[in-house]
Amino acid sequence: MFAWAWSVLIVLICLLPYNPPGPPSDLPLDKLAHFLLFAGFGTLWLKAYPRKLVMIAIAGTVFGLAIEILQSALDWGRMGEGADLAADCIGLFFALGVGVCWGRSRRLGQG
């Protein structure tokens, strides 16, 4: 349930119309936001389906790509960027890597 809600949150945050007040910032806050959103995506979906690592990785990557394509296609003040997709994938794969390592360390501690 949380994974679905988080996915909807990503769609809302990334696709709602946006008009920034002023010039763009040099700070990489946008990329950090993409990283954190997709790290949350990977974490929550892996928690819901721990044996579906590859499917989550593929789905998360395609989801990030779809978001960027839609941002480019819709004229709502958003812009699809390859750097955003990279941040999405880095966040996703970071979370999946941590999740796999965490799961292994917990199983080793039980044995």
C-alpha positions in Angstrom: 0.0 0.0 0.0 2.8 2.5 0.9 4.6 1.7 -2.3 1.6 2.6 -4.4 1.0 5.8 -2.4 4.7 6.8 -2.9 4.4 6.1 -6.6 1.4 8.4 -6.9 3.2 11.0 -4.8 6.1 10.9 -7.4 3.7 11.4 -10.2 2.0 14.4 -8.5 5.3 16.0 -7.5 6.9 15.6 -10.9 3.9 16.3 -13.2 1.9 19.0 -11.5 2.2 22.4 -13.1 5.2 24.4 -11.8 6.2 28.0 -12.2 9.3 28.7 -10.1 9.5 32.2 -8.6 12.6 33.7 -10.0 15.8 32.5 -11.7 16.8 28.8 -11.5 19.1 28.0 -8.6 22.6 26.7 -9.0 22.0 24.3 -6.1 21.3 20.7 -7.1 18.1 20.5 -5.0 16.1 19.2 -7.9 18.5 16.3 -8.5 18.5 15.6 -4.7 14.7 15.5 -4.8 14.7 13.0 -7.7 17.3 10.9 -5.9 15.2 10.8 -2.6 11.9 10.2 -4.4 13.3 7.2 -6.3 15.2 5.9 -3.3 11.9 5.9 -1.5 10.3 4.1 -4.5 13.0 1.4 -4.4 12.9 1.0 -0.7 9.1 0.7 -0.4 8.6 -1.6 -3.4 11.5 -3.9 -2.2 9.9 -4.1 1.2 6.6 -5.0 -0.4 8.2 -7.5 -2.8 11.6 -8.6 -1.5 12.0 -11.3 -4.1 11.3 -9.1 -7.1 14.5 -7.1 -7.2 15.0 -7.2 -11.0 11.4 -6.3 -11.7 11.5 -3.4 -9.3 14.7 -2.1 -11.0 13.2 -2.4 -14.4 9.9 -0.8 -13.3 11.6 2.0 -11.5 13.8 2.8 -14.5 10.9 2.8 -16.9 8.8 4.8 -14.4 11.5 7.5 -14.2 11.8 7.5 -18.0 8.1 7.9 -18.4 8.1 10.8 -15.9 10.8 12.6 -17.9 9.0 12.0 -21.2 5.7 13.3 -19.8 7.5 16.4 -18.4 8.8 17.1 -21.9 5.5 16.4 -23.6 3.2 18.4 -21.2 3.5 22.2 -21.3 3.1 22.7 -17.6 6.3 24.5 -16.7 8.2 21.2 -16.3 11.2 20.0 -18.4 12.3 16.5 -18.8 16.1 16.1 -18.3 18.5 13.3 -18.7 20.2 14.4 -15.4 16.8 14.0 -13.6 16.5 10.4 -15.0 20.1 9.8 -13.9 19.3 11.0 -10.4 16.1 8.8 -10.4 18.2 5.7 -11.3 21.0 6.5 -8.9 18.4 6.8 -6.1 16.6 3.7 -7.1 19.7 1.5 -7.4 21.2 2.9 -4.2 18.1 1.9 -2.3 18.0 -1.5 -3.9 21.6 -2.1 -3.2 21.2 -1.0 0.5 18.1 -3.2 0.7 19.9 -6.3 -0.7 22.9 -5.7 1.7 20.6 -5.1 4.6 18.6 -8.3 3.9 21.8 -10.4 3.5 23.2 -9.1 6.8 20.0 -9.8 8.6 19.9 -13.4 7.2 23.6 -13.9 8.2 22.9 -12.7 11.7 20.1 -15.2 12.1 22.2 -18.2 11.0 
